[in-house]
Amino acid sequence: MAYRRTERVLRRLAARRDAILAAAQAAAAEGGMAAVQIVPVAERAGIAAGTVYRYFPSKTELVNELVAQACDREVEAMRQAAAAAPGPLSAIAAAVAAFGTRALANRKLAWALIAEPSDAETDNSRDIFRNALVAELDRLIRAAAAGGLLPPGETSLAAPALVGALIQGLIGPLAPQVDANPARQHEAVQSLTLLALRALGIADARARGLVAQTVMPLREGAA
């Protein structure tokens, strides 16, 4: 019986922690990282501010965990999309399209979690996020290169350049405004995926075929 009580307590603690993180994410989605403050997050979660501090002793720790969870979630989504693709080039297209589709589903939150200007400590956690995205794309690019599917040459700069293009081209302040417009979101994801494939040296006709093969199913699945 004592074990069961302990198990219930652990579940309750985990649920409260999840509620705090969900409230922090909702705040970031509305107002960026500046909106992630302990008292408003506590109010959203329906708990006292002191309770939030028991789980996250500072705003920085809360933000870092929020970013870490997002990193794990988004990299896993890219990995799963790539794994379901029929070949190495399709895997690159699928991973790029998965990132783009998910980022545009909540553009403001994506920007806040990945690249919004902030304090140095928050930027450190987002560096980890960006590096994880680079590492996942780099893995896929190297696999395609090793199979002779990409033009010969150095590929080490490709993944960082593509991540930069995806961030700035889809969710950055200079990116086209496509919020709440599924058709324009789909077009943006197609365009950035095509750009990524062309940048890797894939012939235009082949690149367009890969985009048609991968982006449409992802859009249907996300609807």
DAQUI-V694186 format. One record per helix or strand. SS is the DSSP state (@ for helix, = for strand). FROM is the first residue (numbers start at 1). TO is the last residue. Records with the same first field share a line. If there is no record, write none. Layout:
SS: FROM-TO + FROM-TO
This chain:
@: 2-31 + 33-35 + 38-45 + 49-55 + 59-83 + 88-105 + 107-114 + 120-146 + 158-171 + 182-199 + 204-222
